[in-house]
């Protein structure tokens, strides 16, 4: 594929940072990709660009997996509205503070981080659980939603790729199983955990930020701005409101998600469908929240319906971003952007630079396409032949590819994971990307040095 396949993501990223408008950037990026695809055809290129852009969005939304993600992103708005409007957030904040679980910024931060780590079954569920639980606590202690978005985003994917008893592990295992290697695919996969330096470093940086209550760069500016504002946080829950209005739906979300992963995987949680399970769990949580509030006699049926639709409406801009991010990823896959970027690794690199370059290539692919899973699908078929031809340690190569995919995803403004993290934390998407990027870049730089040193030592 030619060099111009890199143009659509560059258009998206340039417009995001120039105009601060993500939806327009994604739309123009999709249109650019479809224009490049239409050039090879016959007829009116501009006409087919317009038509194909629409059809690409329709095709993306029509995919069962994508439809489930979109529906869950909409419905989570209703769940958040039920929890917020019922007073459950205020009651839970007061309960946690009263029990001494969340008496300081440090305790709140570690509670958020450990909530994300505990729910390692699926990255979206990890983000949602930690984000919903901690929103009110962060407001209470005047910590910015940008910090919350960073903690949950930089905890979920690293944890899921390190604790591989989930869909991530099953997916990578499936990609590896296509090749004949001296070691089994399972042993290579588990061996990659120790070499996944980016995921480990990302978690350590999150822990440092929490333990020392230190924020830097744009995050520090966001925190200072918040300190000058009056944040309206209820200190007392209204009469009749209970912590269970938040905790019961949230517990339902987590427990049912695990149950649906077992069910969709026919008893094997690692083989379960993440998109199905998170959608079913979200719907069940909404139903539980509805009946819980209805039974309390504090809200009528009409009020609850109105509340739910209002909550869903609040998230529509972010849901549009999720849809367009997936659309762009599908278009770029057909254009061959990821394959082109991967080919830049070249055949003439010194052997000690192959692993660091695979990490960087994975980061660039993930950054420009907005998907870490797509990055794995592109780079593993490139990395495994390098293992066979050059005698590279399989787990080291795999760790670099997996870490690179997560690193690029953390930096990308067109990543659907970034959008879901913004939804869960109630943070503006661009603010989240801008404040998280310095932390991700530091982690990426340290990881690059680590891969170079390890390559010098073992190759």
C-alpha positions as CSV (number, residue, x, y, z in Angstrom):
1,X,0.0,0.0,0.0
2,X,1.2,3.5,-0.9
3,X,2.3,6.2,1.5
4,X,-0.9,8.1,1.1
5,X,-2.7,5.5,3.2
6,X,-1.4,7.4,6.2
7,X,-3.2,10.6,5.2
8,X,-6.7,10.0,6.8
9,X,-5.4,9.6,10.4
10,X,-3.1,12.6,9.9
11,X,-6.2,14.6,8.8
12,X,-8.1,13.5,11.9
13,X,-5.3,14.3,14.3
14,X,-4.5,17.6,12.7
15,X,-8.1,18.8,12.9
16,X,-8.5,17.6,16.4
17,X,-5.6,19.7,17.6
18,X,-6.4,22.6,15.3
19,X,-10.2,23.0,15.7
20,X,-10.7,21.0,18.9
21,X,-13.6,19.3,17.2
22,X,-13.5,15.5,17.3
23,X,-16.6,14.6,15.4
24,X,-15.8,16.8,12.4
25,X,-12.2,15.4,12.4
26,X,-13.4,11.8,12.3
27,X,-15.9,12.5,9.6
28,X,-13.3,14.2,7.4
29,X,-10.8,11.4,8.1
30,X,-13.4,8.8,7.0
31,X,-14.2,10.9,3.9
32,X,-10.5,11.2,3.1
33,X,-10.1,7.4,3.4
34,X,-13.1,6.7,1.2
35,X,-11.9,9.3,-1.3
36,X,-8.5,7.5,-1.6
37,X,-10.4,4.2,-2.0
38,X,-12.7,5.7,-4.6
39,X,-9.7,7.0,-6.7
40,X,-9.0,3.5,-8.0
41,X,-12.6,3.1,-9.2
42,X,-14.4,4.6,-12.2
43,X,-16.9,7.4,-12.3
44,X,-17.4,10.5,-10.2
45,X,-14.9,10.2,-7.4
46,X,-16.5,13.0,-5.2
47,X,-20.0,11.4,-5.6
48,X,-18.7,8.0,-4.6
49,X,-16.8,9.4,-1.7
50,X,-20.0,10.9,-0.3
51,X,-22.0,7.7,-0.9
52,X,-19.3,5.4,0.4
53,X,-18.7,7.4,3.5
54,X,-22.4,7.1,4.4
55,X,-22.4,3.3,3.6
56,X,-19.2,2.8,5.6
57,X,-20.9,4.3,8.7
58,X,-24.0,2.1,8.1
59,X,-21.9,-1.0,7.6
60,X,-20.0,-0.3,10.8
61,X,-23.2,0.3,12.8
62,X,-24.7,-2.9,11.2
63,X,-21.9,-5.1,12.6
64,X,-23.4,-7.0,15.6
65,X,-20.3,-6.4,17.7
66,X,-20.2,-2.7,16.9
67,X,-23.9,-2.3,17.4
68,X,-23.6,-3.8,20.9
69,X,-20.8,-1.3,21.8
70,X,-22.9,1.6,20.5
71,X,-26.0,0.4,22.4
72,X,-24.1,-0.1,25.6
73,X,-22.5,3.4,25.3
74,X,-26.0,4.9,25.0
75,X,-27.6,2.8,27.7
76,X,-24.9,3.5,30.2
77,X,-26.1,7.1,30.1
78,X,-29.5,6.0,31.5
79,X,-27.7,4.0,34.3
80,X,-25.6,7.0,35.2
81,X,-28.7,9.2,35.3
82,X,-30.5,6.8,37.6
83,X,-27.5,6.7,40.0
84,X,-26.9,10.4,39.9
85,X,-30.5,11.7,40.1
86,X,-31.5,9.2,42.8
87,X,-29.0,10.7,45.2
88,X,-27.1,7.4,45.3
89,X,-23.8,9.0,44.5
90,X,-24.0,11.4,47.4
91,X,-25.2,8.6,49.8
92,X,-22.3,6.4,48.6
93,X,-19.7,9.1,49.0
94,X,-20.9,9.8,52.6
95,X,-21.0,6.1,53.4
96,X,-17.4,5.5,52.1
97,X,-16.1,8.5,54.0
98,X,-17.9,7.5,57.1
99,X,-16.5,4.0,57.0
100,X,-13.0,5.4,56.6
101,X,-12.5,3.9,53.2
102,X,-12.2,7.2,51.4
103,X,-11.0,9.8,53.8
104,X,-8.2,11.3,51.6
105,X,-7.2,11.9,48.0
106,X,-4.7,9.0,48.3
107,X,-7.4,6.5,49.5
108,X,-9.8,7.6,46.8
109,X,-7.2,7.2,44.1
110,X,-6.2,3.7,45.2
111,X,-9.9,2.7,45.6
112,X,-10.4,3.7,42.0
113,X,-7.3,1.9,40.8
114,X,-8.0,-1.3,42.7
115,X,-11.6,-1.2,41.4
116,X,-10.3,-1.2,37.9
117,X,-7.7,-4.0,38.6
118,X,-10.3,-6.2,40.3
119,X,-12.6,-6.1,37.2
120,X,-10.0,-7.5,34.8
121,X,-12.5,-9.5,32.8
122,X,-13.2,-6.8,30.2
123,X,-11.6,-3.4,29.7
124,X,-14.8,-1.5,29.2
125,X,-16.3,-3.0,32.3
126,X,-13.1,-2.1,34.3
127,X,-13.4,1.5,33.1
128,X,-17.1,1.8,33.8
129,X,-17.0,0.2,37.3
130,X,-14.1,2.4,38.5
131,X,-15.4,5.5,36.8
132,X,-19.0,5.3,38.1
133,X,-17.9,4.4,41.6
134,X,-15.4,7.2,41.9
135,X,-17.0,10.2,40.2
136,X,-18.6,11.6,43.3
137,X,-15.5,10.9,45.4
138,X,-13.2,12.8,43.0
139,X,-15.6,15.8,43.1
140,X,-15.7,15.6,46.9
141,X,-11.9,15.9,47.2
142,X,-11.6,18.4,44.3
143,X,-9.7,16.1,42.0
144,X,-10.4,16.7,38.3
145,X,-12.4,14.4,36.1
146,X,-9.3,14.4,33.9
147,X,-7.3,12.7,36.6
148,X,-10.1,10.1,37.0
149,X,-10.2,9.5,33.3
150,X,-6.4,9.0,33.3
151,X,-6.4,6.6,36.2
152,X,-9.2,4.3,34.8
153,X,-7.9,4.4,31.2
154,X,-4.3,3.7,32.2
155,X,-5.4,0.9,34.6
156,X,-7.9,-1.0,32.5
157,X,-6.0,-2.0,29.3
158,X,-2.6,-2.7,31.1
159,X,-4.4,-4.9,33.6
160,X,-6.4,-6.8,30.9
161,X,-3.2,-7.4,28.9
162,X,-1.2,-8.6,32.0
163,X,-4.0,-10.7,33.6
164,X,-4.8,-12.7,30.5
165,X,-7.8,-14.8,31.8
166,X,-10.1,-12.8,29.6
167,X,-11.1,-12.0,26.1
168,X,-7.8,-10.3,25.4
169,X,-5.9,-13.4,26.2
170,X,-8.2,-15.6,24.1
171,X,-7.9,-13.2,21.2
172,X,-4.1,-13.1,21.2
173,X,-3.9,-16.9,21.8
174,X,-6.1,-17.4,18.7
175,X,-3.7,-15.2,16.6
176,X,-0.7,-17.2,17.9
177,X,-2.2,-20.6,17.3
178,X,-1.9,-20.2,13.5
179,X,1.9,-20.7,13.7
180,X,4.2,-23.6,14.3
181,X,6.7,-22.6,17.0
182,X,9.0,-24.5,19.4
183,X,7.0,-23.3,22.4
184,X,3.3,-23.6,22.8
185,X,1.2,-20.6,22.1
186,X,0.0,-20.6,25.8
187,X,3.6,-20.6,27.2
188,X,4.6,-17.7,24.8
189,X,1.5,-15.7,25.8
190,X,2.1,-16.1,29.5
191,X,5.8,-15.5,29.1
192,X,5.0,-12.1,27.4
193,X,3.7,-10.8,30.7
194,X,7.2,-10.3,32.1
195,X,8.2,-8.5,28.9
196,X,5.2,-6.2,28.6
197,X,7.2,-3.3,30.0
198,X,4.7,-0.6,28.9
199,X,1.8,-2.1,30.8
200,X,3.9,-2.6,33.9
201,X,5.3,1.0,33.7
202,X,1.9,2.5,33.1
203,X,0.5,0.9,36.2
204,X,3.5,2.1,38.2
205,X,3.1,5.6,37.0
206,X,-0.6,5.6,38.0
207,X,0.4,4.3,41.5
208,X,3.0,7.0,41.8
209,X,0.5,9.7,40.8
210,X,-1.9,8.4,43.5
211,X,0.6,7.7,46.3
212,X,2.4,11.1,46.1
213,X,-0.7,13.1,44.9
214,X,1.5,14.5,42.1
215,X,0.1,15.6,38.8
216,X,2.2,17.2,36.0
217,X,1.7,19.1,32.7
218,X,-1.8,19.8,31.4
219,X,-3.2,17.6,34.3
220,X,-1.7,20.0,36.8
221,X,-3.3,23.0,35.0
222,X,-6.7,21.2,35.1
223,X,-6.4,20.5,38.8
224,X,-5.4,24.2,39.6
225,X,-8.4,25.4,37.6
226,X,-10.7,23.1,39.5
227,X,-9.3,24.4,42.9
228,X,-10.4,27.9,41.9
229,X,-13.9,26.8,41.2
230,X,-16.8,26.1,43.5
231,X,-17.7,22.5,42.9
232,X,-21.2,21.7,43.9
233,X,-21.0,18.3,45.7
234,X,-23.9,17.3,48.0
235,X,-22.5,16.7,51.5
236,X,-25.7,15.1,52.6
237,X,-28.0,12.8,50.7
238,X,-31.6,13.8,50.5
239,X,-34.1,12.1,52.8
240,X,-35.0,8.7,51.5
241,X,-32.0,8.3,49.3
242,X,-29.7,5.3,50.0
243,X,-26.2,4.2,49.0
244,X,-27.9,1.0,47.5
245,X,-29.3,3.2,44.7
246,X,-25.8,3.3,43.4
247,X,-24.1,0.1,44.8
248,X,-26.8,-2.4,43.8
249,X,-26.9,-1.5,40.1
250,X,-23.1,-1.3,40.1
251,X,-22.8,-4.7,41.7
252,X,-25.3,-6.1,39.2
253,X,-23.2,-4.7,36.4
254,X,-20.0,-6.4,37.6
255,X,-21.5,-9.8,38.7
256,X,-23.8,-10.2,35.7
257,X,-20.9,-9.3,33.4
258,X,-18.8,-12.2,34.8
259,X,-21.9,-14.4,34.5
260,X,-22.6,-13.5,30.9
261,X,-18.9,-14.0,30.0
262,X,-19.2,-17.6,31.4
263,X,-22.5,-18.1,29.5
264,X,-21.4,-16.7,26.2
265,X,-18.2,-18.7,26.4
266,X,-20.0,-22.0,27.2
267,X,-18.3,-22.2,30.6
268,X,-15.0,-20.8,29.5
269,X,-14.7,-17.1,30.7
270,X,-11.8,-16.4,28.4
271,X,-13.8,-17.5,25.3
272,X,-16.8,-15.3,26.3
273,X,-18.0,-12.4,24.2
274,X,-17.1,-9.1,25.7
275,X,-19.4,-7.0,23.5
276,X,-22.4,-9.3,24.3
277,X,-21.7,-9.5,28.0
278,X,-21.2,-5.8,28.6
279,X,-24.4,-5.0,26.7
280,X,-26.5,-7.6,28.6
281,X,-25.0,-6.6,31.9
282,X,-25.7,-2.9,31.2
283,X,-29.3,-3.6,30.3
284,X,-29.8,-5.7,33.4
285,X,-28.3,-3.0,35.6
286,X,-30.7,-0.4,34.1
287,X,-33.7,-2.7,34.8
288,X,-32.5,-3.3,38.4
289,X,-32.0,0.5,38.9
290,X,-35.4,1.2,37.5
291,X,-37.2,-1.2,39.8
292,X,-35.1,-0.3,42.8
293,X,-36.1,3.4,42.4
294,X,-39.7,2.6,41.5
295,X,-40.1,0.5,44.6
296,X,-38.7,3.3,46.8
297,X,-41.8,5.4,45.9
298,X,-39.6,8.4,45.4
299,X,-39.9,8.4,41.6
300,X,-42.9,7.7,39.3
301,X,-42.7,5.6,36.2
302,X,-42.9,8.7,33.9
303,X,-40.1,10.5,35.9
304,X,-37.8,7.5,35.6
305,X,-38.4,7.2,31.8
306,X,-37.7,10.9,31.4
307,X,-34.6,10.6,33.6
308,X,-33.3,7.6,31.5
309,X,-33.8,9.3,28.2
310,X,-32.2,12.5,29.4
311,X,-29.2,10.5,30.6
312,X,-28.9,8.8,27.2
313,X,-29.2,12.1,25.4
314,X,-26.3,13.5,27.4
315,X,-24.0,10.9,26.0
316,X,-25.0,11.1,22.3
317,X,-22.0,13.3,21.2
318,X,-19.6,10.8,22.8
319,X,-21.5,7.8,21.3
320,X,-21.1,9.5,17.9
321,X,-17.4,9.6,18.5
322,X,-17.3,5.9,19.4
323,X,-19.2,5.1,16.1
324,X,-17.0,7.3,13.9
325,X,-13.8,5.9,15.5
326,X,-14.9,2.4,14.6
327,X,-15.9,3.5,11.1
328,X,-12.5,5.1,10.5
329,X,-10.8,1.9,11.8
330,X,-12.8,-0.2,9.3
331,X,-12.0,2.2,6.4
332,X,-8.3,2.3,7.2
333,X,-8.2,-1.5,7.4
334,X,-9.4,-1.6,3.8
335,X,-7.0,1.2,2.8
336,X,-4.1,-0.8,4.2
337,X,-2.8,1.9,6.6
338,X,-1.7,-0.5,9.3
339,X,0.1,-2.8,6.8
340,X,1.9,0.2,5.3
341,X,3.0,1.4,8.8
342,X,4.2,-2.1,9.7
343,X,6.2,-2.4,6.5
344,X,8.3,0.6,7.6
345,X,10.0,-1.7,10.1
346,X,12.1,-2.9,7.1
347,X,14.2,-5.9,6.5
348,X,17.6,-4.4,7.2
349,X,17.4,-3.3,10.8
350,X,20.2,-4.5,13.2
351,X,18.8,-7.4,15.2
352,X,19.0,-5.4,18.5
353,X,16.6,-2.8,17.1
354,X,14.0,-5.2,15.8
355,X,12.1,-5.5,19.1
356,X,12.2,-1.7,19.9
357,X,11.0,-1.0,16.4
358,X,8.1,-3.5,16.7
359,X,7.1,-1.6,19.9
360,X,7.2,1.7,18.1
361,X,5.4,0.4,15.0
362,X,2.7,-1.0,17.2
363,X,2.3,2.3,18.9
364,X,2.1,4.2,15.6
365,X,-0.4,1.7,14.1
366,X,-2.6,1.9,17.2
367,X,-2.3,5.7,17.4
368,X,-3.3,6.2,13.8
369,X,-6.0,3.6,13.6
370,X,-7.4,4.0,17.2
371,X,-7.4,0.2,17.9
372,X,-5.0,-1.9,19.9
373,X,-6.7,-5.2,18.9
374,X,-6.4,-4.3,15.2
375,X,-2.7,-3.6,15.8
376,X,-2.3,-7.1,17.3
377,X,-3.9,-8.6,14.2
378,X,-1.5,-6.7,11.9
379,X,1.7,-7.1,13.8
380,X,1.6,-10.6,15.2
381,X,1.7,-12.1,11.6
382,X,4.8,-9.9,11.0
383,X,6.5,-10.6,14.3
384,X,6.1,-14.4,14.3
385,X,8.1,-14.8,11.0
386,X,10.8,-12.6,12.5
387,X,10.9,-15.0,15.5
388,X,11.3,-17.9,13.2
389,X,13.9,-16.3,10.8
390,X,16.0,-14.5,13.3
391,X,15.7,-16.7,16.4
392,X,14.2,-13.9,18.5
393,X,12.7,-14.8,22.0
394,X,9.0,-15.3,21.2
395,X,7.7,-13.8,24.5
396,X,9.9,-10.7,24.1
397,X,8.6,-10.0,20.6
398,X,5.0,-10.6,21.7
399,X,5.3,-8.4,24.8
400,X,6.6,-5.5,22.6
401,X,3.7,-5.9,20.1
402,X,1.1,-6.0,22.9
403,X,2.6,-3.1,24.8
404,X,3.0,-1.0,21.6
405,X,-0.7,-1.5,20.9
406,X,-1.8,-0.3,24.3
407,X,0.7,2.6,24.3
408,X,-0.6,4.0,21.0
409,X,-4.2,3.6,22.1
410,X,-3.5,5.6,25.2
411,X,-2.2,8.5,23.1
412,X,-4.8,8.4,20.3
413,X,-7.6,11.0,20.1
414,X,-9.5,8.7,17.8
415,X,-9.5,5.7,20.0
416,X,-12.9,4.3,21.1
417,X,-11.3,3.3,24.4
418,X,-10.5,6.9,25.1
419,X,-14.1,7.8,24.3
420,X,-15.4,5.2,26.7
421,X,-13.1,6.4,29.4
422,X,-14.4,9.9,28.9
423,X,-17.9,8.7,29.1
424,X,-17.2,6.8,32.4
425,X,-15.5,9.7,34.1
426,X,-17.6,12.5,32.7
427,X,-14.6,14.2,31.2
428,X,-14.3,16.0,27.9
429,X,-12.6,13.7,25.4
430,X,-9.9,16.1,24.2
431,X,-9.1,17.1,27.8
432,X,-8.6,13.5,28.6
433,X,-6.3,12.8,25.7
434,X,-4.3,16.0,26.3
435,X,-3.8,15.3,30.0
436,X,-3.1,11.6,29.7
437,X,-0.6,11.9,26.8
438,X,2.4,13.2,28.8
439,X,2.1,10.2,31.2
440,X,1.8,7.8,28.3
441,X,4.8,9.3,26.5
442,X,7.0,9.0,29.5
443,X,6.0,5.4,29.9
444,X,6.6,4.8,26.2
445,X,10.1,6.4,26.3
446,X,11.1,4.3,29.4
447,X,9.7,1.2,27.6
448,X,11.7,1.8,24.5
449,X,14.9,2.1,26.5
450,X,14.0,-1.1,28.3
451,X,13.5,-3.1,25.1
452,X,16.8,-1.8,23.7
453,X,18.7,-2.8,26.8
454,X,17.1,-6.2,27.0
455,X,17.8,-6.7,23.3
456,X,21.4,-5.9,23.8
457,X,21.5,-8.4,26.7
458,X,19.8,-11.4,25.2
459,X,20.5,-11.1,21.4
